Amino acid sequence: MQEFLNWTVDIIREDKLLSPWLEEKKYEWTPLVSKSIVNILEKGCSIIIVTDKERDWFLEYIFTNINSPSQNRPFLPFYDAKGFYKYLDDVKSEDDINYVKDMLNISFPNGYCFWYIGRSQNVRAVIPKVSKNSFLWLFDEEMQDAFNLRSKDEALDMKLLQMFRLYNKTLSAALFAEINVEN
């Protein structure tokens, strides 16, 4: 079983579709991905994905690929937040947040975590940012325990696709005990 950080660097270097910029961010990337995968595989949490409106295309891309039969692995518990609550853009008050969290606690008795991709100041980011164990890919804000990007980066879409590719490979490697993401 290979050590997670070294495995990540090796995959970035070997995969021609991944760019060196990810290797530069390895110390930011690996703890966040580790926490996300431990939540899924060890704690049995479901992952609720939320994006800002500009990243709806990426949400579709994730769902087209994350549980694709071509992955040759068991299906994993990833869900679209809009499938549970269509009024995410209307969540504004603390009561609204608590109502949504209550619904999710009933729906996911083993637990849930958010995976948010988008602008930090977007209304859809509110619940993931205040929820523990969220996997955050935030734009335009430097926040601890988040992977921080810039929305004005002309390579942003390509970076998102590369990040997903690496995350998806990491899921498979962890699931098949090729790596231990906890160390």
C-alpha positions as CSV (number, residue, x, y, z in Angstrom):
1,M,0.0,0.0,0.0
2,Q,1.5,3.3,-1.1
3,E,1.6,6.4,1.0
4,F,-1.0,8.9,-0.1
5,L,1.1,12.0,-0.7
6,N,3.7,10.1,-2.7
7,W,0.9,8.3,-4.7
8,T,-0.7,11.6,-5.5
9,V,2.6,13.1,-6.8
10,D,3.2,9.9,-8.9
11,I,-0.3,10.0,-10.4
12,I,0.1,13.7,-11.3
13,R,3.4,13.0,-13.0
14,E,2.3,9.9,-14.8
15,D,-1.1,11.0,-16.0
16,K,-0.7,13.1,-19.2
17,L,-4.1,14.8,-18.6
18,L,-3.0,16.2,-15.2
19,S,-0.9,19.3,-15.0
20,P,2.0,20.2,-12.7
21,W,0.0,23.0,-11.0
22,L,-1.7,20.2,-9.0
23,E,1.7,19.0,-7.7
24,E,2.4,22.5,-6.5
25,K,-0.8,22.3,-4.5
26,K,-0.3,18.8,-3.1
27,Y,-0.1,20.0,0.5
28,E,-3.4,21.7,0.2
29,W,-5.0,18.9,-1.8
30,T,-4.1,15.8,0.1
31,P,-5.6,16.6,3.5
32,L,-8.9,17.8,2.0
33,V,-9.2,14.7,-0.2
34,S,-8.2,12.4,2.6
35,K,-10.9,13.8,4.9
36,S,-13.5,13.5,2.1
37,I,-12.7,9.9,1.3
38,V,-12.5,8.9,4.9
39,N,-16.0,10.4,5.4
40,I,-17.3,8.2,2.5
41,L,-15.5,4.9,3.0
42,E,-14.9,4.8,6.8
43,K,-17.7,6.8,8.2
44,G,-20.4,5.9,5.7
45,C,-21.4,9.5,4.9
46,S,-23.3,10.4,1.8
47,I,-21.9,13.3,-0.3
48,I,-24.3,16.0,-1.3
49,I,-22.8,18.1,-4.2
50,V,-23.7,21.7,-4.5
51,T,-22.3,24.1,-7.1
52,D,-22.9,27.8,-7.9
53,K,-25.0,28.3,-11.1
54,E,-22.0,28.9,-13.3
55,R,-20.7,25.4,-12.4
56,D,-23.9,23.5,-13.1
57,W,-22.1,22.1,-16.1
58,F,-19.5,20.7,-13.8
59,L,-22.1,19.1,-11.6
60,E,-23.5,17.3,-14.6
61,Y,-20.0,16.2,-15.6
62,I,-19.4,14.8,-12.1
63,F,-22.6,12.8,-12.1
64,T,-22.0,11.5,-15.6
65,N,-18.6,10.1,-14.4
66,I,-18.5,9.4,-10.7
67,N,-20.7,6.3,-10.8
68,S,-20.2,5.4,-14.4
69,P,-20.1,1.6,-15.1
70,S,-16.7,2.3,-16.8
71,Q,-15.3,3.0,-13.3
72,N,-15.4,-0.8,-12.5
73,R,-16.1,-0.1,-8.9
74,P,-19.2,-0.1,-6.6
75,F,-21.4,2.9,-6.9
76,L,-20.7,5.5,-4.2
77,P,-23.2,7.7,-2.4
78,F,-23.0,11.0,-4.3
79,Y,-26.2,13.1,-4.6
80,D,-27.3,16.4,-6.2
81,A,-28.5,18.8,-3.6
82,K,-31.1,20.2,-6.0
83,G,-32.7,16.8,-5.9
84,F,-33.5,17.2,-2.2
85,Y,-34.3,20.9,-2.1
86,K,-35.0,22.9,-5.2
87,Y,-35.0,26.2,-3.3
88,L,-31.3,26.4,-2.4
89,D,-31.1,29.8,-3.8
90,D,-33.7,31.0,-1.3
91,V,-31.9,29.8,1.8
92,K,-31.0,33.0,3.6
93,S,-31.8,32.8,7.3
94,E,-30.5,30.6,10.1
95,D,-33.9,29.0,10.3
96,D,-33.8,28.1,6.6
97,I,-30.4,26.5,7.2
98,N,-31.7,24.5,10.2
99,Y,-34.7,23.3,8.3
100,V,-32.6,22.0,5.5
101,K,-30.1,20.4,7.9
102,D,-33.0,18.7,9.8
103,M,-34.4,17.3,6.6
104,L,-30.9,15.9,5.6
105,N,-30.4,14.4,9.1
106,I,-33.6,12.5,8.7
107,S,-32.7,11.5,5.1
108,F,-29.2,10.4,5.9
109,P,-29.1,8.8,9.4
110,N,-25.5,7.6,8.7
111,G,-24.4,11.2,8.1
112,Y,-23.8,13.4,5.1
113,C,-21.2,15.9,3.9
114,F,-21.3,18.6,1.4
115,W,-19.0,19.0,-1.6
116,Y,-19.3,22.6,-2.8
117,I,-17.7,23.9,-6.0
118,G,-18.1,27.6,-6.7
119,R,-17.9,31.2,-5.6
120,S,-17.5,31.6,-1.9
121,Q,-20.0,34.5,-1.7
122,N,-22.8,32.5,-3.6
123,V,-25.9,31.9,-1.6
124,R,-25.5,28.1,-2.4
125,A,-22.2,28.1,-0.4
126,V,-23.9,29.1,2.8
127,I,-24.9,25.7,4.1
128,P,-21.7,23.9,3.0
129,K,-19.5,26.6,4.6
130,V,-21.2,26.3,7.9
131,S,-21.4,22.5,7.9
132,K,-18.6,20.4,9.4
133,N,-16.7,18.1,7.1
134,S,-17.6,19.9,3.9
135,F,-15.3,19.4,0.9
136,L,-14.9,22.9,-0.4
137,W,-13.5,24.0,-3.7
138,L,-14.0,27.8,-3.2
139,F,-13.4,30.6,-5.6
140,D,-12.3,34.1,-4.6
141,E,-11.8,33.6,-0.9
142,E,-8.9,32.2,1.0
143,M,-10.4,29.9,3.6
144,Q,-8.7,27.3,5.7
145,D,-9.8,23.7,5.1
146,A,-10.8,24.6,1.5
147,F,-9.2,24.3,-1.9
148,N,-9.0,27.9,-3.0
149,L,-9.2,28.9,-6.6
150,R,-9.8,32.2,-8.6
151,S,-12.9,32.5,-10.7
152,K,-11.0,34.9,-13.1
153,D,-8.4,32.2,-13.8
154,E,-8.7,31.5,-17.6
155,A,-7.7,27.9,-17.0
156,L,-10.3,27.4,-14.2
157,D,-12.5,24.9,-16.1
158,M,-9.5,22.8,-17.1
159,K,-8.3,22.8,-13.5
160,L,-11.7,21.7,-12.3
161,L,-11.7,18.8,-14.7
162,Q,-8.2,17.8,-13.7
163,M,-9.1,18.0,-10.0
164,F,-12.0,15.8,-10.6
165,R,-9.9,13.3,-12.5
166,L,-7.4,13.1,-9.6
167,Y,-10.2,12.9,-7.0
168,N,-11.9,10.1,-8.9
169,K,-8.6,8.2,-9.3
170,T,-8.1,8.6,-5.6
171,L,-11.5,7.3,-4.7
172,S,-10.8,4.1,-6.7
173,A,-7.4,3.6,-5.3
174,A,-8.7,4.0,-1.7
175,L,-11.7,1.8,-2.4
176,F,-9.4,-1.0,-3.7
177,A,-6.9,-0.5,-0.8
178,E,-4.0,0.6,-3.1
179,I,-3.5,3.6,-0.8
180,N,-4.3,4.6,2.7
181,V,-5.7,8.1,2.7
182,E,-5.6,8.4,6.5
183,N,-1.8,8.7,6.6
